């Protein structure tokens, strides 16, 4: 794969706010070198919907817009936030009291708090932070997927937009 200009990640507003407030503005993200893989020929790009920033954004947008309290994406995000809080407490980034606060926030969050945000990162700025997702954890064994454990807020832009229906 040639170096992309940008990397993209779709995340929830609640995840963003917790990282901003509790984790020193460092964000844990899963990202891809394309926003919407449908715009690239299938010969050149493999990125299933579950790892496509566009598809994740679109799905979260619809589920939060419609107030879907049974959303599997929101349930998964809640678990991820809670697991992240445990990890951050183990790493002494937050205290036990702060972990409990995060748990209370997640438990009392509204569906709309899980609305999507799009993170856009210049590849050159974050390339040293990238961790290639192991083949077994990718949505497709040939897809290009990356993790960043501690993405500084200064290294990405965040946008929120409405998707026409």
C-alpha angles and dihedrals in degrees: 000000000000118000111277121220093228142019124211135207132177116212138161125265090236092054089049094050093048092051091047094050105032107023102051092259092298116136131203108216145171111214145178136206093240133050097210116013091195087076091062125068113266090234090062103038137041113187117141120213094259090064099033111108090211094051093045091048093046093048094048090045092055095042094050094041090054094042094240104185090182096057111143090204091057092045090051091048091052090053090047093052091049093047089047090053091052090049093048091049091050088051089049093240089124135021128243088255091055091047089054090048090053090049090052091047092052093045093051098039120124121232088250090061087071094060113138130260126189119224116204119193131183105238093221091056097051105028094105090054095053122113114192109233110244113254092245091057098047123102086236125013092237099044122113107238129158140189127212113193098193113019109179115228088236090065101063145038121226126210136179122200139169120245115219115236 
